[in-house]
Amino acid sequence: MTNHNFRTALHGFQRDDVVQFIEAKTLEHEKELRQKNDEISRLRAQLDEVNQKLDAQMVENRRLQTVAEEAPAQPKAALDAPMAPIATEPDSDVKLKEMELAAYRRAEMVERHARERADEAIRRLQAVAAQSNAQIAAANQAVNAMLETICNDVRQFEQVLHDACGVIQQASECFGTVERSEQEQ
């Protein structure tokens, strides 16, 4: 706080000086409150934006999990589908078994690749979710710190107003005493 020189009057300070001081402090405090409220609004907007991103990532995560769950079922369904009859020749029985084995291996490979892709997508989404959670926690911490600062500023302002009211009350009592002593004379 800056020191304010009050001009003295009989038994106290000049009332106009005290009133101007209180008005100046009130305007200064209102300006600080507006700034703090603007910053709170800005931080809340950032928090909402981060929450929206997190929600979008969670939706994408659920979608990829669904795809991952369905992916292993797709090759299995292809294996269960009826096959067109193959013209059989004497050696075709051996060729048929080799073809079935190759198809089975291809299906297993497709299933494994799909599972690996789904696992990788889940890992990436978990990393994004963790990063989003960290950003949300940081924004939340900043908002809480700002709110605490604002609360402290308001308490300090209330104390200054209380002290100023005490000064005004004392000055008023002094003026009343002076007026009574002048009237008695």
C-alpha positions as a printed NumPy array, in Angstrom:
array([[  0.   ,   0.   ,   0.   ],
       [  1.187,   3.496,  -0.715],
       [  1.356,   6.02 ,   2.064],
       [ -1.257,   8.712,   1.774],
       [ -0.658,  12.025,   3.419],
       [ -3.831,  13.236,   5.035],
       [ -3.949,  16.909,   5.771],
       [ -4.663,  17.444,   9.387],
       [ -7.559,  19.385,  10.723],
       [ -8.629,  20.215,  14.18 ],
       [ -8.616,  16.914,  16.155],
       [ -7.972,  14.632,  13.181],
       [ -7.721,  14.502,   9.437],
       [ -9.593,  16.473,   6.856],
       [-12.717,  14.598,   5.925],
       [-12.316,  15.201,   2.169],
       [ -8.861,  13.624,   2.2  ],
       [-10.17 ,  10.52 ,   3.954],
       [-13.151,  10.222,   1.592],
       [-10.904,  10.622,  -1.465],
       [ -8.543,   7.967,  -0.091],
       [-11.394,   5.499,   0.44 ],
       [-12.812,   6.198,  -3.038],
       [ -9.383,   5.714,  -4.627],
       [ -8.859,   2.426,  -2.783],
       [-12.364,   1.274,  -3.726],
       [-11.755,   1.996,  -7.423],
       [ -8.376,   0.291,  -7.276],
       [ -9.891,  -2.782,  -5.659],
       [-12.781,  -2.931,  -8.152],
       [-10.262,  -2.794, -11.003],
       [ -8.293,  -5.665,  -9.447],
       [-11.489,  -7.684,  -8.96 ],
       [-12.446,  -7.181, -12.635],
       [ -8.984,  -8.368, -13.674],
       [ -9.225, -11.407, -11.424],
       [-12.728, -12.224, -12.716],
       [-11.486, -11.914, -16.297],
       [ -8.624, -14.273, -15.538],
       [-10.987, -16.731, -13.854],
       [-13.229, -16.649, -16.938],
       [-10.233, -17.237, -19.192],
       [ -9.028, -20.165, -17.092],
       [-12.506, -21.67 , -16.991],
       [-12.719, -21.395, -20.779],
       [ -9.377, -23.209, -21.04 ],
       [-10.613, -25.871, -18.635],
       [-13.792, -26.336, -20.706],
       [-11.707, -26.635, -23.879],
       [ -9.452, -29.255, -22.304],
       [-12.514, -31.148, -21.012],
       [-14.004, -31.144, -24.521],
       [-10.751, -32.499, -25.947],
       [-10.674, -35.17 , -23.266],
       [-14.28 , -36.141, -24.03 ],
       [-13.473, -36.369, -27.738],
       [-10.435, -38.54 , -26.997],
       [-12.499, -40.803, -24.75 ],
       [-15.132, -41.212, -27.501],
       [-12.378, -42.064, -29.984],
       [-10.893, -44.502, -27.441],
       [-14.241, -46.281, -27.05 ],
       [-14.638, -46.41 , -30.833],
       [-11.18 , -47.94 , -31.265],
       [-11.835, -50.434, -28.479],
       [-15.005, -51.487, -30.258],
       [-13.073, -51.865, -33.504],
       [-10.406, -53.862, -31.681],
       [-13.001, -56.159, -30.15 ],
       [-14.656, -56.734, -33.517],
       [-11.411, -57.176, -35.455],
       [-10.566, -60.66 , -34.125],
       [-14.112, -61.773, -34.88 ],
       [-13.9  , -60.801, -38.527],
       [-11.208, -63.313, -39.59 ],
       [-12.948, -66.01 , -37.582],
       [-16.202, -65.265, -39.4  ],
       [-14.393, -65.541, -42.72 ],
       [-13.087, -68.956, -41.711],
       [-16.548, -70.142, -40.676],
       [-18.105, -69.059, -43.985],
       [-18.874, -71.938, -46.307],
       [-16.309, -72.435, -49.01 ],
       [-17.146, -73.075, -52.623],
       [-16.583, -76.681, -53.539],
       [-13.267, -77.304, -55.195],
       [-12.974, -79.72 , -58.023],
       [-11.196, -82.712, -56.618],
       [ -8.522, -84.623, -58.33 ],
       [ -6.456, -87.433, -56.9  ],
       [ -3.797, -85.058, -55.528],
       [ -6.331, -82.345, -54.782],
       [ -6.961, -83.708, -51.286],
       [ -3.373, -82.831, -50.309],
       [ -3.615, -79.485, -52.088],
       [ -6.922, -78.771, -50.322],
       [ -5.366, -79.372, -46.901],
       [ -2.402, -77.18 , -47.799],
       [ -4.76 , -74.424, -48.951],
       [ -6.826, -74.737, -45.778],
       [ -3.671, -74.541, -43.663],
       [ -2.42 , -71.492, -45.597],
       [ -5.843, -69.819, -45.242],
       [ -5.86 , -70.567, -41.521],
       [ -2.351, -69.1  , -41.132],
       [ -3.347, -65.989, -43.091],
       [ -6.43 , -65.592, -40.913],
       [ -4.342, -65.919, -37.742],
       [ -1.864, -63.375, -39.083],
       [ -4.668, -60.91 , -39.95 ],
       [ -6.181, -61.403, -36.495],
       [ -2.803, -60.854, -34.782],
       [ -2.127, -57.686, -36.829],
       [ -5.58 , -56.348, -36.036],
       [ -5.041, -57.033, -32.328],
       [ -1.627, -55.31 , -32.451],
       [ -3.09 , -52.262, -34.212],
       [ -5.918, -52.068, -31.683],
       [ -3.461, -52.384, -28.771],
       [ -1.297, -49.624, -30.255],
       [ -4.348, -47.384, -30.718],
       [ -5.371, -48.016, -27.115],
       [ -1.85 , -47.168, -25.894],
       [ -1.893, -43.909, -27.854],
       [ -5.323, -42.995, -26.527],
       [ -4.256, -43.751, -22.98 ],
       [ -1.242, -41.472, -23.448],
       [ -3.481, -38.7  , -24.797],
       [ -5.924, -39.205, -21.928],
       [ -3.073, -39.06 , -19.397],
       [ -1.762, -35.875, -20.986],
       [ -5.253, -34.356, -21.004],
       [ -5.724, -35.325, -17.362],
       [ -2.419, -33.646, -16.488],
       [ -3.461, -30.481, -18.33 ],
       [ -6.83 , -30.493, -16.586],
       [ -5.147, -30.945, -13.208],
       [ -2.75 , -28.062, -13.94 ],
       [ -5.599, -25.796, -15.073],
       [ -7.635, -26.764, -12.029],
       [ -4.674, -26.016,  -9.764],
       [ -4.181, -22.617, -11.426],
       [ -7.871, -21.772, -10.99 ],
       [ -7.761, -22.787,  -7.326],
       [ -4.627, -20.692,  -6.743],
       [ -6.264, -17.72 ,  -8.452],
       [ -9.416, -18.115,  -6.369],
       [ -7.328, -18.229,  -3.196],
       [ -5.519, -15.05 ,  -4.241],
       [ -8.814, -13.311,  -4.954],
       [-10.203, -14.366,  -1.578],
       [ -7.108, -13.003,   0.17 ],
       [ -7.397,  -9.725,  -1.759],
       [-11.052,  -9.391,  -0.776],
       [-10.195, -10.008,   2.891],
       [ -7.45 ,  -7.374,   2.734],
       [ -9.829,  -4.91 ,   1.095],
       [-12.432,  -5.532,   3.791],
       [ -9.786,  -4.867,   6.456],
       [ -8.777,  -1.582,   4.75 ],
       [-12.424,  -0.524,   4.551],
       [-12.952,  -1.445,   8.199],
       [ -9.884,   0.573,   9.212],
       [-11.021,   3.509,   7.065],
       [-14.48 ,   3.397,   8.627],
       [-12.823,   3.492,  12.06 ],
       [-10.821,   6.557,  11.036],
       [-13.97 ,   8.245,   9.735],
       [-15.832,   7.364,  12.931],
       [-13.027,   8.82 ,  15.045],
       [-12.921,  11.952,  12.907],
       [-16.689,  12.309,  13.174],
       [-16.536,  11.951,  16.97 ],
       [-13.767,  14.539,  17.11 ],
       [-15.836,  16.927,  14.96 ],
       [-18.814,  16.338,  17.239],
       [-16.722,  17.069,  20.333],
       [-15.379,  20.263,  18.752],
       [-18.864,  21.386,  17.752],
       [-20.23 ,  20.728,  21.28 ],
       [-17.345,  22.595,  22.913],
       [-17.873,  25.525,  20.529],
       [-21.605,  25.56 ,  21.278],
       [-20.93 ,  25.521,  25.018],
       [-18.674,  28.559,  24.719]])
